[in-house]
Amino acid sequence: MKLFRELLNCTWLVEQKAIKNFASNNIPFPVFVHCNIESRTLNFKQVNAFENQEKYASLLLDEIAIKPGLQYDNSTKEVVGRPTMMLSGNRDSSNKLATHALVFMLAGMTTRWKQTVAYELTAASYSADEVLQKLYYIVRKSHDIGLTITTIISDMGPANRSFWRLLHITAGRHEKVKNYCAHPCDKNERLYVMPDPVHVFKN
């Protein structure tokens, strides 16, 4: 399928090793999972061999542009190409075409590893409420298999700044910086929210 091939060609985002990990475990590649991931999706082989310090991770989200269009997916027997998330302000997106894929990835904090865990298809914008729910969902599922998500990293686009506000994150030039919230898996711990370092310079 053309859309699937285009995503695979983004080698800077999706490594062939990650694709093989999904295939070797008979796990469908999550481009159309719409974040309904199960613990087994996150339980890629390396986790079982990790030392304790290797189980600390960041959760990254980023968008890539895709060519809009509807296509039939033989594996799911569905027509794909519509957004899988609402627009900003929780507006209906069912009559739109997806123009971006929102990618969710885990990356090690103390050692170099990363794993793409889910995608969503989005239109011109996406709902801050909905993306926050999905972030919490991945954090909790990661916790279930022994990973500890310490940080969420995103760019500083309007959609991401919207979910920052829901978490009461402030980072304006004339504001006191507050870059954390209560961790959804342990209220005594902090979950930090940080911009992608490149976007710190740009903004």
C-alpha positions as CSV (number, residue, x, y, z in Angstrom):
1,M,0.0,0.0,0.0
2,K,1.4,3.4,-1.0
3,L,0.9,5.2,2.3
4,F,2.5,2.3,4.2
5,R,5.5,2.3,1.8
6,E,5.9,6.0,2.2
7,L,6.1,5.7,6.0
8,L,8.6,2.9,5.7
9,N,10.7,5.1,3.5
10,C,11.1,7.6,6.3
11,T,14.2,5.8,7.6
12,W,15.0,8.7,10.0
13,L,11.8,7.9,11.8
14,V,11.2,4.2,11.5
15,E,14.1,1.9,11.6
16,Q,14.1,-1.4,9.8
17,K,15.1,-3.1,13.1
18,A,11.9,-1.8,14.7
19,I,9.9,-3.2,11.8
20,K,11.5,-6.6,12.1
21,N,10.8,-6.6,15.9
22,F,7.1,-6.2,15.2
23,A,7.2,-8.8,12.4
24,S,9.1,-11.4,14.5
25,N,6.5,-11.2,17.2
26,N,3.6,-11.5,14.8
27,I,2.5,-8.0,15.8
28,P,0.7,-5.9,13.1
29,F,2.7,-2.8,12.3
30,P,0.9,-0.2,14.3
31,V,0.3,2.4,11.6
32,F,-3.4,1.7,11.7
33,V,-3.7,0.6,15.3
34,H,-4.8,4.1,16.2
35,C,-3.1,3.8,19.6
36,N,-5.2,0.9,20.8
37,I,-1.9,-0.8,21.6
38,E,-1.7,-3.7,24.0
39,S,1.1,-4.5,26.4
40,R,2.5,-7.1,24.1
41,T,3.0,-4.4,21.4
42,L,5.4,-2.5,23.8
43,N,7.0,-5.7,25.1
44,F,9.7,-5.9,22.4
45,K,12.4,-8.4,23.0
46,Q,15.0,-6.2,24.5
47,V,12.9,-5.2,27.5
48,N,13.3,-8.6,29.1
49,A,17.1,-8.2,29.0
50,F,17.3,-4.6,30.2
51,E,19.1,-3.7,33.4
52,N,17.0,-1.5,35.8
53,Q,18.6,1.7,34.7
54,E,17.9,0.9,31.0
55,K,14.1,0.8,31.7
56,Y,13.9,4.6,32.1
57,A,12.5,6.1,28.9
58,S,11.2,9.2,27.2
59,L,7.9,9.3,25.2
60,L,8.3,11.3,21.9
61,L,5.6,12.4,19.5
62,D,6.1,14.1,16.2
63,E,4.2,14.6,12.9
64,I,5.3,13.7,9.4
65,A,3.5,14.9,6.3
66,I,1.8,12.2,4.1
67,K,0.0,12.4,0.8
68,P,-3.7,12.8,1.3
69,G,-5.9,10.1,-0.2
70,L,-8.2,7.1,0.5
71,Q,-6.9,3.6,0.0
72,Y,-8.1,0.1,0.8
73,D,-6.1,-1.9,3.3
74,N,-6.3,-5.6,2.5
75,S,-4.9,-6.6,5.9
76,T,-7.7,-4.9,7.9
77,K,-10.4,-4.9,5.1
78,E,-10.9,-1.1,5.7
79,V,-10.6,2.0,3.7
80,V,-7.9,4.2,5.3
81,G,-6.9,7.8,4.9
82,R,-9.3,9.6,7.1
83,P,-8.1,11.2,10.4
84,T,-8.2,8.9,13.4
85,M,-8.2,11.9,15.8
86,M,-10.6,14.8,16.2
87,L,-9.6,18.3,15.2
88,S,-8.5,20.9,17.7
89,G,-11.4,22.0,20.0
90,N,-12.7,18.4,19.7
91,R,-14.3,19.2,16.3
92,D,-15.4,16.4,14.0
93,S,-12.7,15.3,11.4
94,S,-14.6,12.4,9.8
95,N,-15.1,14.3,6.5
96,K,-11.5,15.3,6.2
97,L,-8.5,13.6,4.6
98,A,-5.5,12.9,6.7
99,T,-2.5,15.0,5.9
100,H,-0.1,13.9,8.6
101,A,0.9,10.9,10.7
102,L,1.4,11.5,14.4
103,V,4.1,9.1,15.5
104,F,4.6,7.9,19.1
105,M,8.0,6.5,20.0
106,L,9.8,5.4,23.2
107,A,13.6,6.1,23.6
108,G,16.0,5.1,26.3
109,M,17.3,7.6,28.8
110,T,20.5,5.9,29.9
111,T,21.2,3.7,26.9
112,R,20.6,4.2,23.2
113,W,17.4,2.3,22.2
114,K,14.1,3.4,20.6
115,Q,10.9,1.8,19.6
116,T,8.0,3.2,17.5
117,V,4.8,2.1,19.3
118,A,1.8,3.7,17.6
119,Y,0.6,6.1,14.9
120,E,-2.4,8.3,14.5
121,L,-3.6,9.9,11.3
122,T,-4.4,13.6,11.6
123,A,-5.7,16.5,9.5
124,A,-4.8,20.2,9.8
125,S,-4.9,19.9,13.6
126,Y,-5.6,17.5,16.4
127,S,-7.4,17.5,19.7
128,A,-5.3,18.3,22.8
129,D,-7.7,16.3,25.0
130,E,-7.4,13.3,22.8
131,V,-3.7,13.3,22.4
132,L,-3.2,13.7,26.2
133,Q,-5.4,10.6,26.8
134,K,-3.3,8.7,24.3
135,L,0.0,9.8,25.9
136,Y,-1.3,8.7,29.3
137,Y,-2.4,5.4,27.8
138,I,1.1,4.7,26.5
139,V,2.7,5.8,29.8
140,R,0.5,3.3,31.7
141,K,1.0,0.5,29.2
142,S,4.8,1.0,29.4
143,H,4.6,0.9,33.2
144,D,2.7,-2.4,33.0
145,I,5.8,-4.1,31.3
146,G,8.3,-2.5,33.6
147,L,9.3,0.6,31.7
148,T,9.3,4.0,33.5
149,I,8.4,7.0,31.3
150,T,10.0,10.1,32.9
151,T,9.6,12.6,30.1
152,I,7.3,13.5,27.2
153,I,9.1,15.3,24.4
154,S,7.4,17.2,21.5
155,D,7.9,20.2,19.3
156,M,6.4,23.5,20.2
157,G,3.6,23.6,17.6
158,P,0.2,25.0,18.5
159,A,-1.4,21.5,19.0
160,N,1.3,20.4,21.4
161,R,1.3,23.6,23.3
162,S,-2.4,23.0,23.8
163,F,-1.9,19.7,25.6
164,W,0.9,21.4,27.6
165,R,-1.7,23.9,28.9
166,L,-3.9,21.0,30.0
167,L,-1.0,19.9,32.2
168,H,-0.4,23.5,33.4
169,I,3.0,23.5,31.7
170,T,4.4,27.0,31.3
171,A,7.5,28.0,29.5
172,G,6.9,31.5,28.1
173,R,9.6,34.2,28.0
174,H,7.9,36.2,30.8
175,E,6.5,33.2,32.8
176,K,7.9,31.1,35.6
177,V,8.9,27.8,34.0
178,K,6.9,24.8,35.2
179,N,7.8,21.7,33.2
180,Y,6.3,18.8,35.0
181,C,3.0,17.3,36.2
182,A,2.1,14.4,38.5
183,H,3.0,11.1,37.0
184,P,-0.1,9.1,36.1
185,C,1.4,5.9,37.5
186,D,2.7,7.4,40.7
187,K,1.4,10.7,42.1
188,N,4.5,11.0,44.2
189,E,6.7,11.1,41.1
190,R,7.0,13.8,38.3
191,L,6.3,13.4,34.6
192,Y,8.4,16.0,32.8
193,V,7.3,17.7,29.6
194,M,10.1,19.1,27.4
195,P,10.3,20.6,23.9
196,D,12.5,19.0,21.3
197,P,15.9,20.8,21.7
198,V,16.0,21.9,18.1
199,H,12.7,23.8,18.6
200,V,14.0,25.5,21.7
201,F,16.4,27.5,19.4
202,K,13.7,28.0,16.8
203,N,11.2,29.4,19.3
